[in-house]
Structure formats: C-alpha cells, structure tokens
Amino acid sequence: MFRCPVPNCNYTTTTLWALVNHARTCHSGDQCPICGVKCKNMVKHLQMRSKDVKHASLYYLLTNRNGRRTSRTIDEIRERVMKYITVQEVVVKA
C-alpha cells in the first residue's frame, strides 16, 4: 500500500498510479501543501527542497510519467521516496 506524503492527508491506496493521480489532482496548487510556501512553479519548489523526504516524495509523484524513467535525479529520489510512501500491511493471525 502507498500513503500520501502530505501532512494531514490520510489518503492510502494499493497502486502507485492512484497515488500519482491523487497528488496531481489534490496537491498541485500554488501553495506547497507540505511547508505552506506560495510558489509560482510547484515542481521547481519541490525539486529545490528535495533533500527533505516529504518534498522529494511529492516531487516524485508530480513528475512521475507512468513509471517510466525520466532522469537520473528522479531515479535517485525514487529509492528514498518509495521507502517513505510504502505502508507495510499488518497481518493479524487469529
């Protein structure tokens, strides 16, 4: 399962594509949903702050092109992000 990296957003899903779609429709305005900074170019803002895993996660989701490789930078960020947005399912044995 995958969870949205934006604070106070409880969206989780079973597919990465659904999370990408959610990020694009709900979190791509003119104000950063992570730090609250108003910005003209959200992708550039997120890229500049991609050392923070929350910003890097949203940057990856907004720039993901259906899972295709886009650049070396994105691939490097992807490894860190996937660990952050992936939710481990808890199996309860009866």
Contacts in CASP RR format, 6 or more apart in sequence:
PFRMAT RR
TARGET T0000
AUTHOR 0000-0000-0000
METHOD contacts of the structure
MODEL  1
MFRCPVPNCNYTTTTLWALVNHARTCHSGDQCPICGVKCKNMVKHLQMRS
KDVKHASLYYLLTNRNGRRTSRTIDEIRERVMKYITVQEVVVKA
1 12 0 8 1.000
1 13 0 8 1.000
1 14 0 8 1.000
1 86 0 8 1.000
1 87 0 8 1.000
1 89 0 8 1.000
2 12 0 8 1.000
2 13 0 8 1.000
2 14 0 8 1.000
2 15 0 8 1.000
2 16 0 8 1.000
2 18 0 8 1.000
2 19 0 8 1.000
2 85 0 8 1.000
2 86 0 8 1.000
2 87 0 8 1.000
3 10 0 8 1.000
3 11 0 8 1.000
3 12 0 8 1.000
3 19 0 8 1.000
3 85 0 8 1.000
3 86 0 8 1.000
3 87 0 8 1.000
4 10 0 8 1.000
4 11 0 8 1.000
4 12 0 8 1.000
4 19 0 8 1.000
4 22 0 8 1.000
4 23 0 8 1.000
4 27 0 8 1.000
4 85 0 8 1.000
5 34 0 8 1.000
5 53 0 8 1.000
5 54 0 8 1.000
5 57 0 8 1.000
5 58 0 8 1.000
5 61 0 8 1.000
5 81 0 8 1.000
5 84 0 8 1.000
5 85 0 8 1.000
6 23 0 8 1.000
6 27 0 8 1.000
6 33 0 8 1.000
6 34 0 8 1.000
6 54 0 8 1.000
6 58 0 8 1.000
7 33 0 8 1.000
7 34 0 8 1.000
7 54 0 8 1.000
9 26 0 8 1.000
9 27 0 8 1.000
9 33 0 8 1.000
11 19 0 8 1.000
11 22 0 8 1.000
11 26 0 8 1.000
12 87 0 8 1.000
13 19 0 8 1.000
13 22 0 8 1.000
16 64 0 8 1.000
16 67 0 8 1.000
17 66 0 8 1.000
19 61 0 8 1.000
19 85 0 8 1.000
20 61 0 8 1.000
20 62 0 8 1.000
20 64 0 8 1.000
23 58 0 8 1.000
23 61 0 8 1.000
23 62 0 8 1.000
24 61 0 8 1.000
24 62 0 8 1.000
27 33 0 8 1.000
27 58 0 8 1.000
27 62 0 8 1.000
28 42 0 8 1.000
28 62 0 8 1.000
29 42 0 8 1.000
30 38 0 8 1.000
30 39 0 8 1.000
30 40 0 8 1.000
30 42 0 8 1.000
31 37 0 8 1.000
31 38 0 8 1.000
31 39 0 8 1.000
32 38 0 8 1.000
32 39 0 8 1.000
32 42 0 8 1.000
32 45 0 8 1.000
32 46 0 8 1.000
32 55 0 8 1.000
33 58 0 8 1.000
34 52 0 8 1.000
34 54 0 8 1.000
34 55 0 8 1.000
34 58 0 8 1.000
35 49 0 8 1.000
35 55 0 8 1.000
37 45 0 8 1.000
39 45 0 8 1.000
42 62 0 8 1.000
43 59 0 8 1.000
43 62 0 8 1.000
43 63 0 8 1.000
46 55 0 8 1.000
46 56 0 8 1.000
46 58 0 8 1.000
46 59 0 8 1.000
46 62 0 8 1.000
47 59 0 8 1.000
49 55 0 8 1.000
49 56 0 8 1.000
50 56 0 8 1.000
50 59 0 8 1.000
50 77 0 8 1.000
53 80 0 8 1.000
53 81 0 8 1.000
53 84 0 8 1.000
54 84 0 8 1.000
56 77 0 8 1.000
56 80 0 8 1.000
56 81 0 8 1.000
56 84 0 8 1.000
57 81 0 8 1.000
57 84 0 8 1.000
57 85 0 8 1.000
59 77 0 8 1.000
60 74 0 8 1.000
60 77 0 8 1.000
60 78 0 8 1.000
60 81 0 8 1.000
61 85 0 8 1.000
63 70 0 8 1.000
63 74 0 8 1.000
64 70 0 8 1.000
64 74 0 8 1.000
69 75 0 8 1.000
END
